[in-house]
Amino acid sequence: MTMTNDDIYMPPRARNEQSSRRRAAGRGPVIDQEGREIPEPNLHSQFEGLRIDFGHSTANPFGNLTREQRIARLDAIAKLLDVAFIVPGTNFRYGIDGLIGLIPVVGDIITTAISLWIVREARALGAPWHLTARMLANVAVDGAVGLVPVAGDAFDVMFRANVRNVRMLRRWLERQPRQ
């Protein structure tokens, strides 16, 4: 049985009343924090008009973004993951991918999941299968080698799979005609 969004947000009144009567009959009256009994009709009237719709919210960070905004967001995430920091006194760059990767197994799973999200966004931007396959190969190599305790973390810092993937996506998008 599938539920509609309306059933998830606000169950039908008849079913809700029946289940609350069964609960009340089985457990007794509902008592508030001060110890007073709450009449059953008041239980439902407080939340009758409550409905949350995240799909059309202006505060939704994943809402309707332009193509340029999505690319800029992907670029910022890739730079944060791979080249956000500089080792003082050198020109050597590393990102939080290398830092989180120091946590055994869990850190590599987290950074691989973020990298897969970048590939998913590329697919949503219309990247063809051969480009996403190359991007997935970069993420797989980065994730698999990153599982090796010390050498894998060094490889994570040097390989920079996320920056590579965003660069490939940008090159492909530049060759596409504007719509």
N, C-alpha and C positions, 0 to 999 in steps of 0.2 A: 504494500500500500504506500503510495507516494503522497507526501504532504505538500501542499502549496505553500507559498511564502506567507499567505494570510494565516494558514493554520499554525505556522511556526511562530509568527509574531503575536497573533491573538487567536487562541483557539475558539471554536464556535461556542456560543453562550450555553447552549443546551448541554453539550458534553462537559463543559467546565462546571456547571452547576451540579450535574450528576456526580462527578468525581469528588467534588468538595463535600457533597452530602454524605457520600460513602466514607470519606476521610473523617468527617465530623462525627458520623455515627460510630465509627470504629475507635476513635481516639478521644472523643469528648469535645468540649467547646475550645475555641481558639482564644488564648489569653494574651493580652499585650504586655509590654514591659512593666507597666505599673500594677499588673495583676487583675485588670478589668477584663471581662469577657467582651469579645468583639462580635457583634451580630453578623450573621452570615452575609446579608446583602451589602454591608459596608466593606467586606473583604474585596469584592470585585469592582465596586464603583470607583475606588481610588485609581485603579489602573485601566479603566475602561478606554480612555482615549489615548493611551500611550502606544506609540508606534514609532519605531526607529527605522529609517530608510537610509542606509549608507551609500546607496547607489547614486544619489543625486546631491550629495552633500558637497558644499564648496570647500570644506575642510579635508576632504579626502585627498591624501598625497598621491594616490595612484589614479586620480580622476582623469578627466579629459585633458591630456597634455598634447602640445604640438610635437611634431616630429623632431624639431630642433631641441625642444626641452627634454624629450626622452633621451636623445643622444647626449646632451650635456649632462644629464643625470647619470647615464651609464659611464661616461668619461670620468666624472667625479668619483664614482664608486670604484672604478678600475684604478685610478690614481691613488685613492685612499688605501686600497688593498695592496698595491704593488710598489708605489714610489713616493709615498707621502712624507717620509722622513729622510734626513741626510745624516750620515755618521759624521760627527764633528771633526774638522780638520781634513776631511777627504771629500771626494765627489761621489761617494758610494751611497746609493739610495736603497731604501727598503720600505715596506709598508706593513700594515697590520696583519696581512696574510702571513708574513714571516713570524710575527709576534704571537698571533693566535695559534699558529702551527706548532709552537713550542709545547702546547698542551697535548700530551699524547692522545692520539686517535680522535678524541672529541674535537680538538681544535681544527684538525684537517677535515673532519666531516663538516664543520660549520663553514669553513672557507670554501670548501667544494660546493656546498649548497648555495652560497652567495654567487659563486662563479656560474653555477647552473642557472641561477636567476638571470644573470646577464645574457646567457645564451637564449633563454626563454623570451626576454625582451627583444633580442635581435630577431627572433622568429616572429614576434608580434609586429615588428617593423617591416616584415615582408622579406627577410633574408631567405635565399633559396636553400634547398636541402644540402647542397654541396658545401656551402659556407658554414651552415650550422654543424655539419658533420666535422669539418676542420676545427671549429670552435669546441665542439664536444671532445675531440681528440686532445686538444690542448688542455682542457679541464681534466680529462682522464689521466693524462700523463702527470700533470701537476698534483692531482689528488693521490695517485698511486705511489709516485716517488716520494711525495710528502709524508707518507706513512712511515718511511724509514727514519728512525729516531734523529740522528744528528745530520747526516748527509742529506736527508730529505728536506730538512729545514733550510739548509744552505742552497739546495736546488730550487726551492720555492722562491727564495730571495732573488736568485739569478734568472730564473726562467720567465717570470712575469707574464703568466698566461692571460690574465685579465686585460692588461694593456695590449697584448697581442690581439686578443679577440676584438676589442673595441677598435683597434686600428684597422683590422680586416673589415669590420662592419662599416667603418667610415669610408674606406676605399671603395667598397661595393656601392654604398649609397651615393657617393660622388659620381659614379658612372651611370646611375639611374636618372632617367628624365624626371624633371619636376612636374608635379601634378597640379 
